[in-house]
């Protein structure tokens, strides 16, 4: 694990709120010089703590669409089954998230399609891929009541894991 100090956590917290913030404004918010702040951000990027920067798009303002959650059960759990399925899902553009699960289902997919007819086509295509799907349980998303807004760093990182000096 990467060692972080409180300044790193403050930087990450601000970047989760506003990934487009200028380095100068970020530095001012966390109490660092611009050069020291940039060095820390670069270190966090290089260590892959910061994996990417994204813009959140409101798809409903662009085109009609539906969101579905699909729970997938594979027909076997032999060597390579999970990797084959995961690889196939990375190639499906309408599958916007894929999570491997423990429990009754093996994977959860978040799918965004133009309409239910396209979702049905996609379902048929997924079943035809030959990646060992036993069953698909689909759920239409009626409303997003809480969107991902960042990792709760304060709740996850305890004082015992913070170093005095991470630079």
KOLMIBA-378361 format. One record per atom (N, C-alpha, C): z, y, x; atom name; residue in one letter; residue number from 1. Coordinates in steps of 0.02 Angstrom, whole numbers, plus 50000, padded with zeros to 5 digits. Layout:
BEGIN
(atom (Z; Y; X); CA; a; NUM)
...
END
This chain:
BEGIN
(atom (50000; 49941; 50042); N; x; 1)
(atom (50000; 50000; 50000); CA; x; 1)
(atom (50000; 50063; 50044); C; x; 1)
(atom (49970; 50115; 50019); N; x; 2)
(atom (49967; 50178; 50054); CA; x; 2)
(atom (50033; 50214; 50045); C; x; 2)
(atom (50058; 50242; 50099); N; x; 3)
(atom (50121; 50279; 50095); CA; x; 3)
(atom (50105; 50350; 50072); C; x; 3)
(atom (50143; 50373; 50022); N; x; 4)
(atom (50133; 50439; 49995); CA; x; 4)
(atom (50198; 50479; 50001); C; x; 4)
(atom (50191; 50545; 50007); N; x; 5)
(atom (50249; 50587; 50000); CA; x; 5)
(atom (50241; 50628; 49936); C; x; 5)
(atom (50289; 50670; 49922); N; x; 6)
(atom (50289; 50708; 49859); CA; x; 6)
(atom (50228; 50754; 49854); C; x; 6)
(atom (50205; 50781; 49910); N; x; 7)
(atom (50145; 50824; 49909); CA; x; 7)
(atom (50083; 50785; 49889); C; x; 7)
(atom (50077; 50723; 49914); N; x; 8)
(atom (50021; 50681; 49894); CA; x; 8)
(atom (50023; 50668; 49819); C; x; 8)
(atom (50082; 50652; 49793); N; x; 9)
(atom (50089; 50639; 49722); CA; x; 9)
(atom (50072; 50701; 49681); C; x; 9)
(atom (50094; 50759; 49705); N; x; 10)
(atom (50077; 50822; 49670); CA; x; 10)
(atom (50002; 50833; 49670); C; x; 10)
(atom (49969; 50820; 49726); N; x; 11)
(atom (49896; 50827; 49730); CA; x; 11)
(atom (49862; 50780; 49681); C; x; 11)
(atom (49883; 50717; 49680); N; x; 12)
(atom (49853; 50669; 49634); CA; x; 12)
(atom (49864; 50687; 49561); C; x; 12)
(atom (49922; 50713; 49546); N; x; 13)
(atom (49938; 50733; 49478); CA; x; 13)
(atom (49891; 50790; 49456); C; x; 13)
(atom (49883; 50839; 49498); N; x; 14)
(atom (49839; 50896; 49481); CA; x; 14)
(atom (49766; 50873; 49476); C; x; 14)
(atom (49744; 50830; 49522); N; x; 15)
(atom (49674; 50806; 49519); CA; x; 15)
(atom (49661; 50765; 49457); C; x; 15)
(atom (49711; 50728; 49432); N; x; 16)
(atom (49701; 50691; 49370); CA; x; 16)
(atom (49694; 50739; 49310); C; x; 16)
(atom (49727; 50796; 49313); N; x; 17)
(atom (49721; 50846; 49260); CA; x; 17)
(atom (49654; 50882; 49264); C; x; 17)
(atom (49631; 50896; 49325); N; x; 18)
(atom (49571; 50936; 49335); CA; x; 18)
(atom (49537; 50915; 49400); C; x; 18)
(atom (49491; 50868; 49395); N; x; 19)
(atom (49456; 50842; 49454); CA; x; 19)
(atom (49407; 50892; 49484); C; x; 19)
(atom (49393; 50947; 49448); N; x; 20)
(atom (49346; 50998; 49472); CA; x; 20)
(atom (49381; 51058; 49502); C; x; 20)
(atom (49447; 51055; 49508); N; x; 21)
(atom (49484; 51112; 49535); CA; x; 21)
(atom (49461; 51125; 49607); C; x; 21)
(atom (49456; 51188; 49625); N; x; 22)
(atom (49436; 51204; 49693); CA; x; 22)
(atom (49493; 51186; 49741); C; x; 22)
(atom (49476; 51173; 49802); N; x; 23)
(atom (49527; 51155; 49852); CA; x; 23)
(atom (49576; 51213; 49860); C; x; 23)
(atom (49553; 51274; 49857); N; x; 24)
(atom (49597; 51331; 49866); CA; x; 24)
(atom (49648; 51335; 49808); C; x; 24)
(atom (49626; 51324; 49747); N; x; 25)
(atom (49672; 51324; 49689); CA; x; 25)
(atom (49719; 51264; 49692); C; x; 25)
(atom (49693; 51206; 49711); N; x; 26)
(atom (49735; 51147; 49718); CA; x; 26)
(atom (49790; 51160; 49770); C; x; 26)
(atom (49771; 51188; 49826); N; x; 27)
(atom (49819; 51202; 49880); CA; x; 27)
(atom (49874; 51249; 49854); C; x; 27)
(atom (49854; 51300; 49817); N; x; 28)
(atom (49903; 51348; 49790); CA; x; 28)
(atom (49950; 51313; 49741); C; x; 28)
(atom (49923; 51269; 49700); N; x; 29)
(atom (49964; 51234; 49650); CA; x; 29)
(atom (50017; 51189; 49682); C; x; 29)
(atom (50000; 51159; 49740); N; x; 30)
(atom (50047; 51112; 49771); CA; x; 30)
(atom (50085; 51142; 49830); C; x; 30)
(atom (50070; 51205; 49846); N; x; 31)
(atom (50108; 51240; 49898); CA; x; 31)
(atom (50087; 51222; 49969); C; x; 31)
(atom (50022; 51213; 49980); N; x; 32)
(atom (49997; 51198; 50047); CA; x; 32)
(atom (49943; 51249; 50066); C; x; 32)
(atom (49927; 51251; 50130); N; x; 33)
(atom (49869; 51290; 50151); CA; x; 33)
(atom (49806; 51252; 50129); C; x; 33)
(atom (49751; 51287; 50123); N; x; 34)
(atom (49689; 51254; 50101); CA; x; 34)
(atom (49668; 51199; 50150); C; x; 34)
(atom (49675; 51210; 50215); N; x; 35)
(atom (49654; 51159; 50263); CA; x; 35)
(atom (49699; 51098; 50261); C; x; 35)
(atom (49764; 51108; 50254); N; x; 36)
(atom (49810; 51051; 50249); CA; x; 36)
(atom (49799; 51011; 50185); C; x; 36)
(atom (49785; 51047; 50131); N; x; 37)
(atom (49772; 51014; 50067); CA; x; 37)
(atom (49708; 50972; 50072); C; x; 37)
(atom (49655; 51001; 50100); N; x; 38)
(atom (49592; 50965; 50106); CA; x; 38)
(atom (49600; 50903; 50150); C; x; 38)
(atom (49639; 50908; 50203); N; x; 39)
(atom (49650; 50850; 50246); CA; x; 39)
(atom (49685; 50794; 50207); C; x; 39)
(atom (49733; 50812; 50165); N; x; 40)
(atom (49767; 50762; 50125); CA; x; 40)
(atom (49721; 50730; 50073); C; x; 40)
(atom (49680; 50772; 50040); N; x; 41)
(atom (49632; 50745; 49991); CA; x; 41)
(atom (49584; 50698; 50025); C; x; 41)
(atom (49559; 50716; 50082); N; x; 42)
(atom (49512; 50673; 50119); CA; x; 42)
(atom (49545; 50607; 50139); C; x; 42)
(atom (49609; 50610; 50160); N; x; 43)
(atom (49646; 50549; 50178); CA; x; 43)
(atom (49654; 50505; 50116); C; x; 43)
(atom (49669; 50535; 50059); N; x; 44)
(atom (49676; 50497; 49997); CA; x; 44)
(atom (49610; 50467; 49975); C; x; 44)
(atom (49555; 50502; 49986); N; x; 45)
(atom (49489; 50475; 49970); CA; x; 45)
(atom (49472; 50418; 50018); C; x; 45)
(atom (49484; 50429; 50082); N; x; 46)
(atom (49467; 50378; 50133); CA; x; 46)
(atom (49507; 50313; 50122); C; x; 46)
(atom (49569; 50320; 50101); N; x; 47)
(atom (49611; 50261; 50089); CA; x; 47)
(atom (49598; 50231; 50020); C; x; 47)
(atom (49551; 50260; 49982); N; x; 48)
(atom (49531; 50236; 49916); CA; x; 48)
(atom (49586; 50242; 49863); C; x; 48)
(atom (49636; 50284; 49876); N; x; 49)
(atom (49684; 50301; 49823); CA; x; 49)
(atom (49646; 50342; 49771); C; x; 49)
(atom (49605; 50390; 49794); N; x; 50)
(atom (49559; 50425; 49749); CA; x; 50)
(atom (49494; 50386; 49753); C; x; 50)
(atom (49477; 50352; 49697); N; x; 51)
(atom (49419; 50308; 49697); CA; x; 51)
(atom (49355; 50343; 49678); C; x; 51)
(atom (49360; 50394; 49633); N; x; 52)
(atom (49300; 50428; 49610); CA; x; 52)
(atom (49320; 50489; 49569); C; x; 52)
(atom (49272; 50532; 49557); N; x; 53)
(atom (49282; 50589; 49512); CA; x; 53)
(atom (49232; 50581; 49455); C; x; 53)
(atom (49254; 50593; 49393); N; x; 54)
(atom (49212; 50582; 49335); CA; x; 54)
(atom (49217; 50642; 49288); C; x; 54)
(atom (49164; 50650; 49249); N; x; 55)
(atom (49167; 50697; 49193); CA; x; 55)
(atom (49175; 50656; 49129); C; x; 55)
(atom (49219; 50677; 49085); N; x; 56)
(atom (49227; 50643; 49020); CA; x; 56)
(atom (49178; 50674; 48971); C; x; 56)
(atom (49134; 50633; 48945); N; x; 57)
(atom (49081; 50656; 48900); CA; x; 57)
(atom (49099; 50638; 48829); C; x; 57)
(atom (49090; 50685; 48783); N; x; 58)
(atom (49100; 50671; 48712); CA; x; 58)
(atom (49035; 50645; 48684); C; x; 58)
(atom (49027; 50579; 48683); N; x; 59)
(atom (48965; 50547; 48662); CA; x; 59)
(atom (48946; 50568; 48591); C; x; 59)
(atom (48994; 50578; 48547); N; x; 60)
(atom (48980; 50595; 48477); CA; x; 60)
(atom (48942; 50661; 48472); C; x; 60)
(atom (48948; 50704; 48522); N; x; 61)
(atom (48911; 50768; 48521); CA; x; 61)
(atom (48838; 50759; 48544); C; x; 61)
(atom (48823; 50701; 48572); N; x; 62)
(atom (48756; 50688; 48599); CA; x; 62)
(atom (48713; 50645; 48555); C; x; 62)
(atom (48743; 50594; 48526); N; x; 63)
(atom (48704; 50546; 48487); CA; x; 63)
(atom (48751; 50505; 48444); C; x; 63)
(atom (48726; 50479; 48389); N; x; 64)
(atom (48767; 50432; 48350); CA; x; 64)
(atom (48783; 50371; 48393); C; x; 64)
(atom (48843; 50345; 48385); N; x; 65)
(atom (48863; 50286; 48424); CA; x; 65)
(atom (48922; 50253; 48392); C; x; 65)
(atom (48934; 50192; 48413); N; x; 66)
(atom (48995; 50156; 48394); CA; x; 66)
(atom (49027; 50129; 48457); C; x; 66)
(atom (49093; 50121; 48453); N; x; 67)
(atom (49130; 50088; 48507); CA; x; 67)
(atom (49159; 50024; 48480); C; x; 67)
(atom (49155; 49973; 48520); N; x; 68)
(atom (49184; 49908; 48501); CA; x; 68)
(atom (49227; 49883; 48558); C; x; 68)
(atom (49278; 49846; 48539); N; x; 69)
(atom (49317; 49808; 48587); CA; x; 69)
(atom (49301; 49735; 48573); C; x; 69)
(atom (49281; 49700; 48625); N; x; 70)
(atom (49265; 49629; 48619); CA; x; 70)
(atom (49313; 49588; 48662); C; x; 70)
(atom (49345; 49540; 48631); N; x; 71)
(atom (49389; 49494; 48667); CA; x; 71)
(atom (49350; 49430; 48678); C; x; 71)
(atom (49345; 49410; 48742); N; x; 72)
(atom (49303; 49355; 48763); CA; x; 72)
(atom (49345; 49297; 48787); C; x; 72)
(atom (49327; 49238; 48763); N; x; 73)
(atom (49358; 49176; 48788); CA; x; 73)
(atom (49302; 49136; 48822); C; x; 73)
(atom (49313; 49116; 48884); N; x; 74)
(atom (49264; 49076; 48919); CA; x; 74)
(atom (49274; 49002; 48902); C; x; 74)
(atom (49220; 48964; 48907); N; x; 75)
(atom (49225; 48893; 48889); CA; x; 75)
(atom (49255; 48850; 48944); C; x; 75)
(atom (49259; 48877; 49005); N; x; 76)
(atom (49292; 48841; 49059); CA; x; 76)
(atom (49317; 48891; 49110); C; x; 76)
(atom (49364; 48870; 49150); N; x; 77)
(atom (49395; 48913; 49200); CA; x; 77)
(atom (49385; 48885; 49270); C; x; 77)
(atom (49330; 48850; 49279); N; x; 78)
(atom (49316; 48819; 49343); CA; x; 78)
(atom (49298; 48870; 49397); C; x; 78)
(atom (49284; 48843; 49454); N; x; 79)
(atom (49268; 48884; 49513); CA; x; 79)
(atom (49211; 48932; 49499); C; x; 79)
(atom (49225; 48996; 49508); N; x; 80)
(atom (49174; 49047; 49502); CA; x; 80)
(atom (49160; 49072; 49431); C; x; 80)
(atom (49191; 49042; 49380); N; x; 81)
(atom (49175; 49062; 49311); CA; x; 81)
(atom (49192; 49135; 49298); C; x; 81)
(atom (49250; 49157; 49321); N; x; 82)
(atom (49271; 49226; 49309); CA; x; 82)
(atom (49227; 49274; 49348); C; x; 82)
(atom (49210; 49256; 49410); N; x; 83)
(atom (49167; 49300; 49451); CA; x; 83)
(atom (49098; 49305; 49421); C; x; 83)
(atom (49070; 49250; 49396); N; x; 84)
(atom (49003; 49252; 49365); CA; x; 84)
(atom (49003; 49297; 49303); C; x; 84)
(atom (49054; 49289; 49262); N; x; 85)
(atom (49059; 49330; 49202); CA; x; 85)
(atom (49066; 49404; 49222); C; x; 85)
(atom (49111; 49419; 49267); N; x; 86)
(atom (49122; 49489; 49288); CA; x; 86)
(atom (49059; 49520; 49316); C; x; 86)
(atom (49024; 49482; 49357); N; x; 87)
(atom (48961; 49507; 49386); CA; x; 87)
(atom (48909; 49522; 49332); C; x; 87)
(atom (48904; 49478; 49283); N; x; 88)
(atom (48857; 49489; 49228); CA; x; 88)
(atom (48875; 49551; 49188); C; x; 88)
(atom (48940; 49564; 49178); N; x; 89)
(atom (48961; 49622; 49139); CA; x; 89)
(atom (48947; 49687; 49176); C; x; 89)
(atom (48952; 49686; 49243); N; x; 90)
(atom (48937; 49747; 49281); CA; x; 90)
(atom (48865; 49767; 49273); C; x; 90)
(atom (48821; 49721; 49256); N; x; 91)
(atom (48750; 49736; 49247); CA; x; 91)
(atom (48733; 49759; 49176); C; x; 91)
(atom (48780; 49758; 49131); N; x; 92)
(atom (48769; 49778; 49061); CA; x; 92)
(atom (48790; 49851; 49052); C; x; 92)
(atom (48742; 49896; 49045); N; x; 93)
(atom (48759; 49967; 49043); CA; x; 93)
(atom (48801; 49986; 48982); C; x; 93)
(atom (48794; 49952; 48927); N; x; 94)
(atom (48832; 49969; 48867); CA; x; 94)
(atom (48904; 49942; 48869); C; x; 94)
(atom (48917; 49897; 48916); N; x; 95)
(atom (48986; 49875; 48928); CA; x; 95)
(atom (49015; 49925; 48977); C; x; 95)
(atom (49058; 49970; 48951); N; x; 96)
(atom (49083; 50024; 48993); CA; x; 96)
(atom (49149; 50008; 49027); C; x; 96)
(atom (49183; 49956; 49003); N; x; 97)
(atom (49244; 49932; 49036); CA; x; 97)
(atom (49248; 49857; 49027); C; x; 97)
(atom (49273; 49824; 49078); N; x; 98)
(atom (49283; 49751; 49075); CA; x; 98)
(atom (49349; 49736; 49111); C; x; 98)
(atom (49395; 49707; 49075); N; x; 99)
(atom (49460; 49690; 49102); CA; x; 99)
(atom (49473; 49616; 49097); C; x; 99)
(atom (49494; 49584; 49152); N; x; 100)
(atom (49514; 49514; 49150); CA; x; 100)
(atom (49586; 49512; 49125); C; x; 100)
(atom (49600; 49466; 49079); N; x; 101)
(atom (49665; 49462; 49047); CA; x; 101)
(atom (49699; 49396; 49061); C; x; 101)
(atom (49764; 49395; 49050); N; x; 102)
(atom (49801; 49332; 49045); CA; x; 102)
(atom (49813; 49320; 48971); C; x; 102)
(atom (49825; 49259; 48952); N; x; 103)
(atom (49840; 49245; 48883); CA; x; 103)
(atom (49784; 49211; 48846); C; x; 103)
(atom (49779; 49223; 48781); N; x; 104)
(atom (49732; 49189; 48738); CA; x; 104)
(atom (49659; 49204; 48755); C; x; 104)
(atom (49645; 49264; 48777); N; x; 105)
(atom (49577; 49284; 48794); CA; x; 105)
(atom (49571; 49295; 48869); C; x; 105)
(atom (49511; 49287; 48894); N; x; 106)
(atom (49500; 49294; 48966); CA; x; 106)
(atom (49478; 49365; 48986); C; x; 106)
(atom (49442; 49399; 48942); N; x; 107)
(atom (49417; 49465; 48958); CA; x; 107)
(atom (49420; 49510; 48896); C; x; 107)
(atom (49426; 49575; 48908); N; x; 108)
(atom (49419; 49625; 48856); CA; x; 108)
(atom (49364; 49672; 48878); C; x; 108)
(atom (49316; 49683; 48835); N; x; 109)
(atom (49261; 49729; 48848); CA; x; 109)
(atom (49267; 49789; 48803); C; x; 109)
(atom (49252; 49847; 48830); N; x; 110)
(atom (49242; 49906; 48789); CA; x; 110)
(atom (49167; 49920; 48790); C; x; 110)
(atom (49137; 49923; 48732); N; x; 111)
(atom (49064; 49927; 48725); CA; x; 111)
(atom (49048; 49990; 48685); C; x; 111)
(atom (48998; 50028; 48708); N; x; 112)
(atom (48974; 50085; 48670); CA; x; 112)
(atom (48899; 50075; 48658); C; x; 112)
(atom (48881; 50073; 48594); N; x; 113)
(atom (48812; 50061; 48573); CA; x; 113)
(atom (48791; 50114; 48522); C; x; 113)
(atom (48725; 50118; 48511); N; x; 114)
(atom (48701; 50169; 48463); CA; x; 114)
(atom (48719; 50152; 48391); C; x; 114)
(atom (48724; 50087; 48374); N; x; 115)
(atom (48742; 50067; 48305); CA; x; 115)
(atom (48761; 49994; 48304); C; x; 115)
(atom (48782; 49970; 48246); N; x; 116)
(atom (48805; 49901; 48240); CA; x; 116)
(atom (48749; 49851; 48252); C; x; 116)
(atom (48688; 49870; 48233); N; x; 117)
(atom (48631; 49825; 48244); CA; x; 117)
(atom (48622; 49814; 48319); C; x; 117)
(atom (48628; 49868; 48359); N; x; 118)
(atom (48621; 49860; 48432); CA; x; 118)
(atom (48679; 49819; 48459); C; x; 118)
(atom (48739; 49827; 48432); N; x; 119)
(atom (48795; 49787; 48455); CA; x; 119)
(atom (48783; 49713; 48441); C; x; 119)
(atom (48755; 49697; 48383); N; x; 120)
(atom (48739; 49627; 48367); CA; x; 120)
(atom (48687; 49600; 48417); C; x; 120)
(atom (48636; 49640; 48434); N; x; 121)
(atom (48587; 49619; 48484); CA; x; 121)
(atom (48620; 49606; 48551); C; x; 121)
(atom (48664; 49653; 48570); N; x; 122)
(atom (48699; 49645; 48634); CA; x; 122)
(atom (48742; 49582; 48634); C; x; 122)
(atom (48776; 49569; 48580); N; x; 123)
(atom (48816; 49508; 48574); CA; x; 123)
(atom (48773; 49446; 48585); C; x; 123)
(atom (48715; 49444; 48552); N; x; 124)
(atom (48668; 49388; 48561); CA; x; 124)
(atom (48646; 49382; 48633); C; x; 124)
(atom (48631; 49439; 48665); N; x; 125)
(atom (48610; 49439; 48735); CA; x; 125)
(atom (48666; 49414; 48781); C; x; 125)
(atom (48727; 49434; 48767); N; x; 126)
(atom (48783; 49411; 48809); CA; x; 126)
(atom (48792; 49336; 48803); C; x; 126)
(atom (48787; 49310; 48742); N; x; 127)
(atom (48794; 49238; 48732); CA; x; 127)
(atom (48738; 49200; 48766); C; x; 127)
(atom (48678; 49230; 48770); N; x; 128)
(atom (48621; 49197; 48801); CA; x; 128)
(atom (48621; 49201; 48877); C; x; 128)
(atom (48666; 49239; 48906); N; x; 129)
(atom (48667; 49247; 48979); CA; x; 129)
(atom (48684; 49183; 49016); C; x; 129)
(atom (48717; 49136; 48982); N; x; 130)
(atom (48736; 49075; 49014); CA; x; 130)
(atom (48794; 49082; 49062); C; x; 130)
(atom (48841; 49127; 49045); N; x; 131)
(atom (48899; 49137; 49088); CA; x; 131)
(atom (48962; 49106; 49058); C; x; 131)
(atom (48953; 49058; 49012); N; x; 132)
(atom (49009; 49019; 48988); CA; x; 132)
(atom (49052; 49052; 48935); C; x; 132)
(atom (49023; 49092; 48891); N; x; 133)
(atom (49062; 49122; 48837); CA; x; 133)
(atom (49073; 49071; 48782); C; x; 133)
(atom (49136; 49056; 48767); N; x; 134)
(atom (49152; 49012; 48711); CA; x; 134)
(atom (49155; 49050; 48646); C; x; 134)
(atom (49188; 49109; 48648); N; x; 135)
(atom (49194; 49148; 48586); CA; x; 135)
(atom (49200; 49222; 48602); C; x; 135)
(atom (49179; 49262; 48553); N; x; 136)
(atom (49184; 49335; 48556); CA; x; 136)
(atom (49218; 49357; 48491); C; x; 136)
(atom (49272; 49394; 48498); N; x; 137)
(atom (49305; 49425; 48440); CA; x; 137)
(atom (49294; 49500; 48447); C; x; 137)
(atom (49261; 49529; 48397); N; x; 138)
(atom (49241; 49599; 48401); CA; x; 138)
(atom (49282; 49643; 48354); C; x; 138)
(atom (49297; 49703; 48378); N; x; 139)
(atom (49334; 49752; 48338); CA; x; 139)
(atom (49300; 49820; 48346); C; x; 139)
(atom (49284; 49851; 48290); N; x; 140)
(atom (49254; 49918; 48290); CA; x; 140)
(atom (49311; 49968; 48300); C; x; 140)
(atom (49301; 50015; 48346); N; x; 141)
(atom (49350; 50068; 48357); CA; x; 141)
(atom (49340; 50120; 48302); C; x; 141)
(atom (49391; 50131; 48264); N; x; 142)
(atom (49388; 50179; 48209); CA; x; 142)
(atom (49403; 50250; 48233); C; x; 142)
(atom (49450; 50256; 48281); N; x; 143)
(atom (49469; 50322; 48306); CA; x; 143)
(atom (49503; 50312; 48374); C; x; 143)
(atom (49489; 50356; 48420); N; x; 144)
(atom (49525; 50356; 48484); CA; x; 144)
(atom (49586; 50400; 48474); C; x; 144)
(atom (49644; 50369; 48473); N; x; 145)
(atom (49705; 50408; 48460); CA; x; 145)
(atom (49739; 50431; 48524); C; x; 145)
(atom (49723; 50400; 48580); N; x; 146)
(atom (49748; 50423; 48645); CA; x; 146)
(atom (49698; 50403; 48698); C; x; 146)
(atom (49669; 50452; 48730); N; x; 147)
(atom (49621; 50439; 48783); CA; x; 147)
(atom (49656; 50433; 48850); C; x; 147)
(atom (49625; 50396; 48895); N; x; 148)
(atom (49652; 50391; 48963); CA; x; 148)
(atom (49654; 50461; 48994); C; x; 148)
(atom (49713; 50482; 49015); N; x; 149)
(atom (49722; 50548; 49044); CA; x; 149)
(atom (49751; 50545; 49114); C; x; 149)
(atom (49748; 50487; 49144); N; x; 150)
(atom (49775; 50480; 49212); CA; x; 150)
(atom (49832; 50431; 49214); C; x; 150)
(atom (49847; 50409; 49274); N; x; 151)
(atom (49900; 50362; 49286); CA; x; 151)
(atom (49967; 50399; 49285); C; x; 151)
(atom (50019; 50371; 49253); N; x; 152)
(atom (50084; 50405; 49250); CA; x; 152)
(atom (50121; 50398; 49317); C; x; 152)
(atom (50101; 50438; 49366); N; x; 153)
(atom (50128; 50431; 49433); CA; x; 153)
(atom (50204; 50437; 49436); C; x; 153)
(atom (50232; 50484; 49399); N; x; 154)
(atom (50305; 50493; 49400); CA; x; 154)
(atom (50341; 50431; 49376); C; x; 154)
(atom (50311; 50394; 49329); N; x; 155)
(atom (50344; 50334; 49303); CA; x; 155)
(atom (50333; 50273; 49349); C; x; 155)
(atom (50281; 50274; 49389); N; x; 156)
(atom (50265; 50216; 49431); CA; x; 156)
(atom (50292; 50220; 49501); C; x; 156)
(atom (50293; 50279; 49529); N; x; 157)
(atom (50313; 50288; 49599); CA; x; 157)
(atom (50385; 50311; 49600); C; x; 157)
(atom (50427; 50269; 49626); N; x; 158)
(atom (50498; 50284; 49628); CA; x; 158)
(atom (50514; 50321; 49693); C; x; 158)
(atom (50571; 50352; 49694); N; x; 159)
(atom (50593; 50389; 49753); CA; x; 159)
(atom (50596; 50343; 49815); C; x; 159)
(atom (50609; 50280; 49806); N; x; 160)
(atom (50615; 50234; 49862); CA; x; 160)
(atom (50548; 50219; 49895); C; x; 160)
(atom (50492; 50232; 49859); N; x; 161)
(atom (50426; 50218; 49888); CA; x; 161)
(atom (50394; 50280; 49918); C; x; 161)
(atom (50425; 50338; 49910); N; x; 162)
(atom (50397; 50400; 49936); CA; x; 162)
(atom (50424; 50410; 50007); C; x; 162)
(atom (50378; 50425; 50053); N; x; 163)
(atom (50400; 50438; 50121); CA; x; 163)
(atom (50417; 50511; 50129); C; x; 163)
(atom (50454; 50526; 50181); N; x; 164)
(atom (50470; 50597; 50195); CA; x; 164)
(atom (50410; 50634; 50222); C; x; 164)
(atom (50365; 50599; 50256); N; x; 165)
(atom (50307; 50632; 50287); CA; x; 165)
(atom (50250; 50582; 50288); C; x; 165)
(atom (50201; 50593; 50244); N; x; 166)
(atom (50143; 50547; 50240); CA; x; 166)
(atom (50084; 50571; 50281); C; x; 166)
(atom (50091; 50627; 50316); N; x; 167)
(atom (50033; 50653; 50353); CA; x; 167)
(atom (50023; 50621; 50419); C; x; 167)
END
